[in-house]
Amino acid sequence: MRVLLTNDDGIFAPGLEAMCRELAEVGEVAVAAPASPQTGVGHGISVLTPMAVQRVPVEGASEGWSVDGRPADCVKLAMIELLGWRPDFVVSGINAGLNTGMYMLYSGTVAAAAEAAVFFRVPSMAVSLQVSPSPEYARAARVARRILECYVAAAPKPGSCLNVNIPSLGGGLPKGVHVCPQTLVTTDTVYRKETNAAGLTAYRFDGGDPELTAHPNTDTAAVREGYVAVTPLTFAMTDQAMLADMAAWVWPARLD
């Protein structure tokens, strides 16, 4: 099995290193990851500026590239230019922090997996670990490997994408796996007001707590209860119900 590994925390992030070591036990791994942290960039790509690429050794990887771009760039560039082969799976992570609920929309980790699934039809998996004082990346990578092995055994169809969120492992292994939908509840966003070096008022994003608004039987609730949340994702954005309703709307006969 051949795997392309990427992330949004940067090529030297401990989560990526742990994931690479674990994946190397089950197949050939190539890494293409951002040269610097890209948290919260979503599915942006580099259009106006060229991307510098450097070879970087990564423990466990047959090849490694540092890309001066975003997570989706890394996958796109690897698939088109860098790899000499087509991966069987693309893994993105391990991200430092959960990507549950509507936070998926901001996630570079999920975006990289989506890039592989949507644009290249390669089954993919995004992996994130709940924030804790001492993140257990090595243990989380072993959990992620078990999830990937189940995914591989199921022979997923081209374009499949899983979002995997692992609870903090400070208290031991997860209780199990919950296959569940994302929660659609939004959270209260918090900004911290400060003054920058130029004396101007500035606002720093301080996140929000997804656990405060978690609904039962969703990804956020599963992680809160100590389970690994596994959510299959789709990226068709058309609202089919509204599309049917709109057929009955009275539209102007002329637009002049």
Contacts in CASP RR format, 6 or more apart in sequence:
PFRMAT RR
TARGET T0000
AUTHOR 0000-0000-0000
METHOD contacts of the structure
MODEL  1
MRVLLTNDDGIFAPGLEAMCRELAEVGEVAVAAPASPQTGVGHGISVLTP
MAVQRVPVEGASEGWSVDGRPADCVKLAMIELLGWRPDFVVSGINAGLNT
GMYMLYSGTVAAAAEAAVFFRVPSMAVSLQVSPSPEYARAARVARRILEC
YVAAAPKPGSCLNVNIPSLGGGLPKGVHVCPQTLVTTDTVYRKETNAAGL
TAYRFDGGDPELTAHPNTDTAAVREGYVAVTPLTFAMTDQAMLADMAAWV
WPARLD
1 26 0 8 1.000
1 27 0 8 1.000
1 28 0 8 1.000
1 88 0 8 1.000
1 89 0 8 1.000
1 152 0 8 1.000
2 27 0 8 1.000
2 28 0 8 1.000
2 29 0 8 1.000
2 30 0 8 1.000
2 85 0 8 1.000
2 86 0 8 1.000
2 87 0 8 1.000
2 88 0 8 1.000
2 89 0 8 1.000
3 23 0 8 1.000
3 26 0 8 1.000
3 27 0 8 1.000
3 28 0 8 1.000
3 29 0 8 1.000
3 30 0 8 1.000
3 87 0 8 1.000
3 88 0 8 1.000
3 89 0 8 1.000
3 90 0 8 1.000
3 91 0 8 1.000
4 29 0 8 1.000
4 30 0 8 1.000
4 31 0 8 1.000
4 32 0 8 1.000
4 75 0 8 1.000
4 78 0 8 1.000
4 79 0 8 1.000
4 83 0 8 1.000
4 87 0 8 1.000
4 89 0 8 1.000
4 90 0 8 1.000
4 91 0 8 1.000
4 116 0 8 1.000
4 122 0 8 1.000
5 16 0 8 1.000
5 19 0 8 1.000
5 20 0 8 1.000
5 23 0 8 1.000
5 29 0 8 1.000
5 30 0 8 1.000
5 31 0 8 1.000
5 32 0 8 1.000
5 33 0 8 1.000
5 61 0 8 1.000
5 90 0 8 1.000
5 91 0 8 1.000
5 92 0 8 1.000
5 93 0 8 1.000
6 16 0 8 1.000
6 31 0 8 1.000
6 32 0 8 1.000
6 33 0 8 1.000
6 71 0 8 1.000
6 74 0 8 1.000
6 75 0 8 1.000
6 78 0 8 1.000
6 90 0 8 1.000
6 91 0 8 1.000
6 92 0 8 1.000
6 93 0 8 1.000
6 112 0 8 1.000
7 13 0 8 1.000
7 15 0 8 1.000
7 16 0 8 1.000
7 19 0 8 1.000
7 33 0 8 1.000
7 34 0 8 1.000
7 71 0 8 1.000
7 92 0 8 1.000
7 93 0 8 1.000
7 94 0 8 1.000
7 95 0 8 1.000
7 109 0 8 1.000
7 112 0 8 1.000
8 34 0 8 1.000
8 37 0 8 1.000
8 38 0 8 1.000
8 39 0 8 1.000
8 40 0 8 1.000
8 41 0 8 1.000
8 70 0 8 1.000
8 71 0 8 1.000
8 92 0 8 1.000
8 93 0 8 1.000
8 95 0 8 1.000
8 107 0 8 1.000
8 108 0 8 1.000
8 109 0 8 1.000
8 111 0 8 1.000
8 112 0 8 1.000
9 15 0 8 1.000
9 16 0 8 1.000
9 34 0 8 1.000
9 37 0 8 1.000
9 38 0 8 1.000
9 39 0 8 1.000
9 93 0 8 1.000
9 95 0 8 1.000
9 96 0 8 1.000
10 16 0 8 1.000
10 33 0 8 1.000
10 34 0 8 1.000
10 35 0 8 1.000
10 36 0 8 1.000
10 37 0 8 1.000
10 38 0 8 1.000
11 31 0 8 1.000
11 33 0 8 1.000
11 34 0 8 1.000
11 35 0 8 1.000
11 56 0 8 1.000
11 58 0 8 1.000
11 64 0 8 1.000
11 66 0 8 1.000
13 33 0 8 1.000
13 37 0 8 1.000
13 96 0 8 1.000
14 135 0 8 1.000
14 137 0 8 1.000
15 93 0 8 1.000
15 94 0 8 1.000
15 95 0 8 1.000
15 96 0 8 1.000
15 129 0 8 1.000
15 135 0 8 1.000
15 137 0 8 1.000
15 140 0 8 1.000
15 141 0 8 1.000
16 31 0 8 1.000
16 33 0 8 1.000
16 58 0 8 1.000
16 93 0 8 1.000
16 94 0 8 1.000
17 58 0 8 1.000
17 59 0 8 1.000
17 137 0 8 1.000
18 94 0 8 1.000
18 137 0 8 1.000
18 138 0 8 1.000
18 140 0 8 1.000
18 141 0 8 1.000
19 91 0 8 1.000
19 93 0 8 1.000
19 94 0 8 1.000
19 127 0 8 1.000
19 137 0 8 1.000
19 141 0 8 1.000
19 144 0 8 1.000
20 29 0 8 1.000
20 31 0 8 1.000
20 58 0 8 1.000
20 59 0 8 1.000
20 60 0 8 1.000
20 61 0 8 1.000
21 59 0 8 1.000
21 60 0 8 1.000
21 138 0 8 1.000
21 141 0 8 1.000
22 138 0 8 1.000
22 141 0 8 1.000
22 142 0 8 1.000
22 144 0 8 1.000
22 145 0 8 1.000
23 29 0 8 1.000
23 60 0 8 1.000
23 91 0 8 1.000
23 145 0 8 1.000
23 148 0 8 1.000
24 60 0 8 1.000
24 61 0 8 1.000
25 145 0 8 1.000
26 145 0 8 1.000
26 148 0 8 1.000
26 149 0 8 1.000
28 62 0 8 1.000
29 60 0 8 1.000
29 61 0 8 1.000
29 62 0 8 1.000
30 61 0 8 1.000
30 62 0 8 1.000
30 63 0 8 1.000
30 64 0 8 1.000
30 78 0 8 1.000
30 82 0 8 1.000
30 83 0 8 1.000
30 87 0 8 1.000
31 56 0 8 1.000
31 58 0 8 1.000
31 61 0 8 1.000
31 63 0 8 1.000
31 64 0 8 1.000
31 65 0 8 1.000
32 64 0 8 1.000
32 65 0 8 1.000
32 67 0 8 1.000
32 74 0 8 1.000
32 75 0 8 1.000
32 77 0 8 1.000
32 78 0 8 1.000
32 82 0 8 1.000
32 83 0 8 1.000
33 65 0 8 1.000
33 66 0 8 1.000
33 67 0 8 1.000
33 71 0 8 1.000
33 74 0 8 1.000
34 66 0 8 1.000
34 67 0 8 1.000
34 68 0 8 1.000
34 69 0 8 1.000
34 70 0 8 1.000
34 71 0 8 1.000
34 73 0 8 1.000
34 74 0 8 1.000
35 52 0 8 1.000
35 54 0 8 1.000
35 66 0 8 1.000
35 67 0 8 1.000
35 68 0 8 1.000
35 69 0 8 1.000
36 68 0 8 1.000
38 69 0 8 1.000
38 70 0 8 1.000
38 71 0 8 1.000
38 108 0 8 1.000
39 108 0 8 1.000
40 106 0 8 1.000
40 107 0 8 1.000
40 108 0 8 1.000
41 70 0 8 1.000
41 71 0 8 1.000
41 108 0 8 1.000
41 111 0 8 1.000
42 70 0 8 1.000
42 71 0 8 1.000
42 72 0 8 1.000
42 105 0 8 1.000
42 106 0 8 1.000
42 107 0 8 1.000
42 108 0 8 1.000
42 110 0 8 1.000
42 111 0 8 1.000
43 72 0 8 1.000
43 108 0 8 1.000
43 111 0 8 1.000
43 114 0 8 1.000
43 115 0 8 1.000
44 70 0 8 1.000
44 72 0 8 1.000
44 73 0 8 1.000
44 111 0 8 1.000
45 70 0 8 1.000
45 72 0 8 1.000
45 73 0 8 1.000
45 76 0 8 1.000
46 69 0 8 1.000
46 70 0 8 1.000
46 73 0 8 1.000
51 67 0 8 1.000
51 68 0 8 1.000
51 69 0 8 1.000
51 73 0 8 1.000
51 77 0 8 1.000
52 67 0 8 1.000
52 68 0 8 1.000
53 65 0 8 1.000
53 66 0 8 1.000
53 67 0 8 1.000
53 68 0 8 1.000
53 77 0 8 1.000
53 82 0 8 1.000
54 65 0 8 1.000
54 66 0 8 1.000
55 63 0 8 1.000
55 64 0 8 1.000
55 65 0 8 1.000
55 66 0 8 1.000
56 64 0 8 1.000
56 65 0 8 1.000
56 66 0 8 1.000
57 64 0 8 1.000
58 64 0 8 1.000
63 82 0 8 1.000
63 83 0 8 1.000
65 74 0 8 1.000
65 77 0 8 1.000
65 78 0 8 1.000
65 82 0 8 1.000
67 73 0 8 1.000
67 74 0 8 1.000
67 77 0 8 1.000
70 108 0 8 1.000
70 111 0 8 1.000
71 92 0 8 1.000
71 108 0 8 1.000
71 109 0 8 1.000
71 111 0 8 1.000
71 112 0 8 1.000
71 115 0 8 1.000
72 108 0 8 1.000
72 111 0 8 1.000
72 112 0 8 1.000
72 114 0 8 1.000
72 115 0 8 1.000
74 112 0 8 1.000
75 90 0 8 1.000
75 92 0 8 1.000
75 112 0 8 1.000
75 115 0 8 1.000
75 116 0 8 1.000
75 120 0 8 1.000
76 115 0 8 1.000
76 119 0 8 1.000
79 86 0 8 1.000
79 87 0 8 1.000
79 116 0 8 1.000
79 120 0 8 1.000
79 122 0 8 1.000
86 122 0 8 1.000
87 116 0 8 1.000
87 122 0 8 1.000
88 122 0 8 1.000
88 123 0 8 1.000
88 152 0 8 1.000
89 122 0 8 1.000
89 123 0 8 1.000
89 124 0 8 1.000
89 125 0 8 1.000
89 148 0 8 1.000
89 151 0 8 1.000
89 152 0 8 1.000
90 112 0 8 1.000
90 113 0 8 1.000
90 116 0 8 1.000
90 117 0 8 1.000
90 120 0 8 1.000
90 122 0 8 1.000
90 123 0 8 1.000
90 124 0 8 1.000
90 125 0 8 1.000
91 113 0 8 1.000
91 124 0 8 1.000
91 125 0 8 1.000
91 127 0 8 1.000
91 144 0 8 1.000
91 148 0 8 1.000
92 108 0 8 1.000
92 109 0 8 1.000
92 110 0 8 1.000
92 112 0 8 1.000
92 113 0 8 1.000
92 116 0 8 1.000
92 124 0 8 1.000
92 125 0 8 1.000
92 126 0 8 1.000
92 127 0 8 1.000
93 109 0 8 1.000
93 126 0 8 1.000
93 127 0 8 1.000
93 128 0 8 1.000
94 127 0 8 1.000
94 128 0 8 1.000
94 129 0 8 1.000
94 137 0 8 1.000
94 140 0 8 1.000
94 141 0 8 1.000
94 144 0 8 1.000
94 166 0 8 1.000
95 107 0 8 1.000
95 109 0 8 1.000
95 126 0 8 1.000
95 127 0 8 1.000
95 128 0 8 1.000
95 129 0 8 1.000
96 129 0 8 1.000
96 131 0 8 1.000
96 135 0 8 1.000
97 128 0 8 1.000
97 129 0 8 1.000
97 130 0 8 1.000
97 131 0 8 1.000
98 128 0 8 1.000
98 129 0 8 1.000
98 130 0 8 1.000
98 131 0 8 1.000
98 165 0 8 1.000
98 210 0 8 1.000
98 220 0 8 1.000
98 223 0 8 1.000
99 107 0 8 1.000
99 109 0 8 1.000
99 110 0 8 1.000
99 126 0 8 1.000
99 128 0 8 1.000
99 163 0 8 1.000
99 165 0 8 1.000
100 128 0 8 1.000
100 165 0 8 1.000
100 182 0 8 1.000
100 183 0 8 1.000
100 210 0 8 1.000
100 218 0 8 1.000
100 219 0 8 1.000
100 220 0 8 1.000
100 223 0 8 1.000
100 229 0 8 1.000
101 182 0 8 1.000
101 183 0 8 1.000
101 184 0 8 1.000
101 185 0 8 1.000
101 210 0 8 1.000
101 218 0 8 1.000
101 219 0 8 1.000
101 220 0 8 1.000
102 182 0 8 1.000
102 183 0 8 1.000
102 184 0 8 1.000
102 185 0 8 1.000
102 186 0 8 1.000
102 187 0 8 1.000
103 210 0 8 1.000
104 110 0 8 1.000
104 163 0 8 1.000
104 182 0 8 1.000
104 233 0 8 1.000
107 126 0 8 1.000
107 128 0 8 1.000
109 126 0 8 1.000
109 127 0 8 1.000
109 128 0 8 1.000
110 126 0 8 1.000
110 163 0 8 1.000
110 233 0 8 1.000
112 124 0 8 1.000
112 126 0 8 1.000
113 124 0 8 1.000
113 125 0 8 1.000
113 126 0 8 1.000
113 161 0 8 1.000
113 162 0 8 1.000
113 163 0 8 1.000
113 233 0 8 1.000
114 124 0 8 1.000
114 161 0 8 1.000
114 233 0 8 1.000
114 235 0 8 1.000
116 122 0 8 1.000
116 123 0 8 1.000
116 124 0 8 1.000
116 159 0 8 1.000
116 161 0 8 1.000
117 123 0 8 1.000
117 124 0 8 1.000
117 159 0 8 1.000
117 160 0 8 1.000
117 161 0 8 1.000
117 233 0 8 1.000
117 235 0 8 1.000
118 159 0 8 1.000
118 161 0 8 1.000
118 235 0 8 1.000
121 158 0 8 1.000
121 159 0 8 1.000
122 158 0 8 1.000
122 159 0 8 1.000
123 151 0 8 1.000
123 156 0 8 1.000
123 157 0 8 1.000
123 158 0 8 1.000
123 159 0 8 1.000
123 160 0 8 1.000
123 161 0 8 1.000
124 159 0 8 1.000
124 160 0 8 1.000
124 161 0 8 1.000
124 162 0 8 1.000
125 144 0 8 1.000
125 147 0 8 1.000
125 148 0 8 1.000
125 151 0 8 1.000
125 161 0 8 1.000
125 162 0 8 1.000
125 163 0 8 1.000
125 164 0 8 1.000
126 161 0 8 1.000
126 162 0 8 1.000
126 163 0 8 1.000
126 164 0 8 1.000
127 140 0 8 1.000
127 144 0 8 1.000
127 147 0 8 1.000
127 164 0 8 1.000
127 166 0 8 1.000
128 163 0 8 1.000
128 164 0 8 1.000
128 165 0 8 1.000
128 166 0 8 1.000
129 135 0 8 1.000
129 136 0 8 1.000
129 137 0 8 1.000
129 140 0 8 1.000
129 165 0 8 1.000
129 166 0 8 1.000
129 168 0 8 1.000
129 169 0 8 1.000
130 165 0 8 1.000
130 166 0 8 1.000
130 167 0 8 1.000
130 168 0 8 1.000
130 223 0 8 1.000
131 168 0 8 1.000
132 168 0 8 1.000
132 169 0 8 1.000
132 170 0 8 1.000
134 170 0 8 1.000
135 168 0 8 1.000
136 168 0 8 1.000
136 169 0 8 1.000
136 170 0 8 1.000
139 169 0 8 1.000
139 172 0 8 1.000
139 173 0 8 1.000
140 166 0 8 1.000
140 169 0 8 1.000
143 166 0 8 1.000
143 169 0 8 1.000
143 173 0 8 1.000
143 174 0 8 1.000
143 228 0 8 1.000
144 164 0 8 1.000
144 166 0 8 1.000
147 162 0 8 1.000
147 164 0 8 1.000
147 177 0 8 1.000
147 228 0 8 1.000
147 230 0 8 1.000
151 162 0 8 1.000
160 232 0 8 1.000
161 232 0 8 1.000
161 233 0 8 1.000
161 234 0 8 1.000
161 235 0 8 1.000
162 230 0 8 1.000
162 231 0 8 1.000
162 232 0 8 1.000
162 233 0 8 1.000
163 182 0 8 1.000
163 219 0 8 1.000
163 229 0 8 1.000
163 230 0 8 1.000
163 231 0 8 1.000
163 232 0 8 1.000
163 233 0 8 1.000
164 228 0 8 1.000
164 229 0 8 1.000
164 230 0 8 1.000
164 231 0 8 1.000
165 219 0 8 1.000
165 222 0 8 1.000
165 223 0 8 1.000
165 228 0 8 1.000
165 229 0 8 1.000
165 231 0 8 1.000
166 174 0 8 1.000
166 223 0 8 1.000
166 228 0 8 1.000
167 174 0 8 1.000
167 223 0 8 1.000
167 224 0 8 1.000
167 226 0 8 1.000
167 227 0 8 1.000
167 228 0 8 1.000
174 226 0 8 1.000
174 227 0 8 1.000
174 228 0 8 1.000
175 225 0 8 1.000
175 226 0 8 1.000
175 227 0 8 1.000
176 226 0 8 1.000
176 227 0 8 1.000
176 228 0 8 1.000
177 227 0 8 1.000
177 228 0 8 1.000
177 230 0 8 1.000
178 222 0 8 1.000
178 227 0 8 1.000
178 228 0 8 1.000
178 229 0 8 1.000
178 230 0 8 1.000
179 230 0 8 1.000
179 231 0 8 1.000
179 232 0 8 1.000
180 217 0 8 1.000
180 218 0 8 1.000
180 219 0 8 1.000
180 221 0 8 1.000
180 222 0 8 1.000
180 229 0 8 1.000
180 230 0 8 1.000
180 231 0 8 1.000
181 217 0 8 1.000
181 218 0 8 1.000
181 219 0 8 1.000
181 231 0 8 1.000
182 218 0 8 1.000
182 219 0 8 1.000
182 220 0 8 1.000
182 231 0 8 1.000
183 210 0 8 1.000
183 213 0 8 1.000
183 214 0 8 1.000
183 215 0 8 1.000
183 218 0 8 1.000
183 219 0 8 1.000
183 220 0 8 1.000
183 221 0 8 1.000
184 215 0 8 1.000
185 213 0 8 1.000
185 214 0 8 1.000
185 215 0 8 1.000
186 213 0 8 1.000
187 207 0 8 1.000
187 208 0 8 1.000
187 209 0 8 1.000
187 210 0 8 1.000
187 212 0 8 1.000
187 213 0 8 1.000
188 208 0 8 1.000
188 209 0 8 1.000
188 212 0 8 1.000
189 205 0 8 1.000
189 207 0 8 1.000
189 208 0 8 1.000
190 205 0 8 1.000
190 206 0 8 1.000
190 207 0 8 1.000
190 208 0 8 1.000
191 203 0 8 1.000
191 204 0 8 1.000
191 205 0 8 1.000
191 206 0 8 1.000
192 203 0 8 1.000
192 204 0 8 1.000
192 206 0 8 1.000
193 201 0 8 1.000
193 202 0 8 1.000
193 203 0 8 1.000
194 201 0 8 1.000
194 202 0 8 1.000
194 203 0 8 1.000
194 204 0 8 1.000
195 201 0 8 1.000
195 202 0 8 1.000
196 202 0 8 1.000
210 220 0 8 1.000
211 220 0 8 1.000
211 224 0 8 1.000
213 220 0 8 1.000
214 220 0 8 1.000
214 221 0 8 1.000
214 224 0 8 1.000
215 221 0 8 1.000
218 229 0 8 1.000
219 229 0 8 1.000
219 231 0 8 1.000
220 229 0 8 1.000
222 228 0 8 1.000
222 229 0 8 1.000
223 229 0 8 1.000
END
